[in-house]
Amino acid sequence: MNGSALPVLVGYDGSDEADTAVRWAARYAQRSSLPLTVVHCWIWPLFTHNLGPVRGVEGSGLRHAAETALEEGRQIAVEAAPGLAVETRLVTGYPAAVMTTLSRNASMVVSGSRGLGGFLGQLVGSVSLHLAAGAHCPVAVIRQTAAEGASVVAAVDGSGESLGALVLACRIASQQGAVLEVVHVGQDLPASLLRRRTQQVPQQDESILRRAVDLAHATEPELTIKEVPLASRSVPGSLLKLTGDAFCLVMGAKGVGGLGTRLGSTVHAVLHHSNGNVVIWRSTAAPATDAPGDEGEAQQ
């Protein structure tokens, strides 16, 4: 493993969703020959100095609880990927802000998805949405443990963002030993418009898919690639049908930087309603040194 390789970063808060995210991140990091950093964010030091322990009560106190949660996250990662280099960080601050800052020095940041049950249970958590919109590296929002041999799906639309996502998807598929499905959702136009644009629209859609597949072959020549041309009036609806059985769906984020960051409407809809794992490609910024302060030493 390259000692200078940026780690995969995953947040852990003790929830079932975070457990699934840590397992996915650990296996992804191991197959990618990357180290893993498990992060637990706590906010109590911002409000009180009484972090424990309670006098006469062994194993009590807010600090002990945070350290216990972090160790639990580390153990989950080690169990999922024996032999993987796992570091832990206990960082004071709000999770969305902390993980966004730490993403400057990560190859990928992984987050679990939390919901409220029923229909609202399909909605992505605010931390995951914040990361997808503002992180400095690709973001994986994990909802399930993918089946062995599941394919990687790349959604392309001809934009620079989708081509960046395609290159990332090629790398993920190669590392996971998976088939890459390159998907383009063309326009399923009403009959009145089709009569006017019968040749133009299909040719344009075919060209987008063809260029994407050529790029995928050039990026990873040994990869098994499947073309998936679709036509629909709802691009998010078509992509959502593909997420459940995939290792992950990879898409490119669109928008502007800083606090004004916006996700493209398709990405936003897929993140909210996907049953499967979604990876959002974001351009990688240069590593930064301004990281949040750790509570204690990082652990190996």
Summary of the structure (lengths in Angstrom):
residues: 300
radius of gyration: 20.6
end to end distance: 15.8
largest distance: 81.4
contacts: 1002
relative contact order: 0.16
helix: 43%
strand: 19%
